Amino acid sequence: MLQRFETLIRHSIFRKDRGAACASLVRSKADGLHFLAIAYLALPAVAVELGWLTPWIGVPLALLTLWCVLPDFERTAKIPAARLIVLALAAIIVVALSGTSPLIEGVAFIDLVKHRLIYNDLVKHDWPVIFQSTQSPEILRYGIGFYVVPALLSKLIGQPSQFLFCAWMALGVLLFLLLATRETKNPAWIAAIVLIVLFFGGLDFIGLDIIKSDFIHWVHPHPKGTEAELYIEEWMRFPHGWIMGAQSYSLSWMPQHAVAAWLGASLLYQGWDKPWFMKRAAGIFTVLAFWSPFTALSFAIIVAALHLRNIPSLLSARNIAALIPLALLAAYYSLGPFLQEKWTTLGDMPLAEFVGRYALFVMLEFGVFALAAYAARRAIEPPAAAAVGLLLAMPFFKVGLCNEIMLHGSMLPITLVILNTIEGLRTPERHASRAILGIMVFIGVFSGFGEAVGMAIRPQTPGDYSTSITSMVPKARSQYVAPLPESASWLLRR
């Protein structure tokens, strides 16, 4: 019975053409863009292995990492110069709007200060970054993949360069845009896809209006007076930290998670059933974890769900070898507390209140888009289906002070839903369903664009970016700095 159900799902809901599926299995090489995206994600890990670890460990480990993650690739069809220029400009604009760029300085919220301070420490200190405190040495301990390459280049000029920081960020966004538009030639569709993947934010305007209304009391969880200060994406933030941010919101606050999630989602959506991806899934997971453990966790859950009935397909030599750098990365993260709060469930919320909030949050954030995209195509891609299942489970738990498992971990599955939504918009039949989906997507893009503009025009708050991450308040400091045990000193370059 279970086998019959799986067959129905694969051939009816997912509607994969058998000939195309067979062709994809024969094709063992990646696209050139996939190779570049993986190389972009892997480069920081290799740089740290060579720069932080003693050479007799770091050099073999760097070579092993490259072998585990980099695929053979076919030459990509030539990208028209006009498209490349337009997408590069779009990447520069969205980075400028994010508030991390010197072109348009955003509010000096704590996350922006944190990004600058980690970047400064990586530039100004010798590698590995060790702080000599009064008690014992401490090491920088964070997902530093986003910062490593621009920091290494800045070392060559002797000071932190915000230009290099933003250029590296823009390069990641550009690779994401190239992947998202790789099968599209129509200029109008390319423009639409760029707007959707960069600014999509769900129906949060509607949600914000509802929680400000006194009409629906059971979904008014915000302390009195806080609604005016909320970002659009935080409409259901209180009391349990339910936030699934727009693409622009994620890039503003959490670029280290966002860039990794966007590229990881693109690789997963386009390569999940290809041999080159399956043989390197653990390697891709490892380099994603170097950027964002939360993105890597979502990636692993979705890959496992997609191949649950075919686990042996993932037991390649490269995947098994990737456990070596992954073990060292896990040891690095385990040097200190990973989160400020442990797992908590929402069991203390009255059932009727939870059901009401849950249904509204799920439908406005991603549910209506997944349903409308399915109505337009009568199909849903397997990675998007697995992503919906993961997103449905996230509101049942709170992990960390800011609910990091949802805030950061939702970016990759949300991006998978967005990519599937684009497929629904491009379906030639079922015009009514496409029109409804198009209207909702327009509202979702407007929500994210409003958030981006709001970030750029908010009153400027000067921040001190000249100090160190060790200057953070003690409660937050433990997330970025950890005591260095003497037993680990033999691994590190001196």
Sequence and secondary structure as in RCSB ss.txt:
>XXXX:A:sequence
MLQRFETLIRHSIFRKDRGAACASLVRSKADGLHFLAIAYLALPAVAVELGWLTPWIGVPLALLTLWCVLPDFER
TAKIPAARLIVLALAAIIVVALSGTSPLIEGVAFIDLVKHRLIYNDLVKHDWPVIFQSTQSPEILRYGIGFYVVP
ALLSKLIGQPSQFLFCAWMALGVLLFLLLATRETKNPAWIAAIVLIVLFFGGLDFIGLDIIKSDFIHWVHPHPKG
TEAELYIEEWMRFPHGWIMGAQSYSLSWMPQHAVAAWLGASLLYQGWDKPWFMKRAAGIFTVLAFWSPFTALSFA
IIVAALHLRNIPSLLSARNIAALIPLALLAAYYSLGPFLQEKWTTLGDMPLAEFVGRYALFVMLEFGVFALAAYA
ARRAIEPPAAAAVGLLLAMPFFKVGLCNEIMLHGSMLPITLVILNTIEGLRTPERHASRAILGIMVFIGVFSGFG
EAVGMAIRPQTPGDYSTSITSMVPKARSQYVAPLPESASWLLRR
>XXXX:A:secstr
 HHHHHHHIIIIIS   HHHHHHHHH  SEEHHHHHHHHHHHHHHHHHHHHHB HHHHHHHHHHHHHHH   EE 
     HHHHHHHHHHHHHHHHHTT SSSS     HHHHHHHHHHHHHHHS SS EEE SSSEEEE S  HHHHHH
HHHHHHHTS  HHHHHHHHHHHHHHHHHHHTTT   HHHHHHHHHHHHH  TTHHHHHHHHH SS GGG  S TT
 GGG  GGGTT TTT      HHHHHHH HHHHHHHHHHHHHHHHHTTSHHHHTTHHHHHHHHHHH HHHHHHHH
HHHHHHTGGGGGGG  HHHHHTHHHHHHHHHHHTTS S SS EEESTTS HHHHHHHHHHHHIIIIIHHHHHHHH
HHS   HHHHHHHHHHHHGGGEEETTTTHHHHTTTHHHHHHHHHHHHHHHT SS HHHHHHHHHHHHHHHHHHHH
HHHHHHHS       SS GGGS HHHHTTTEEE  GGGGGGB  
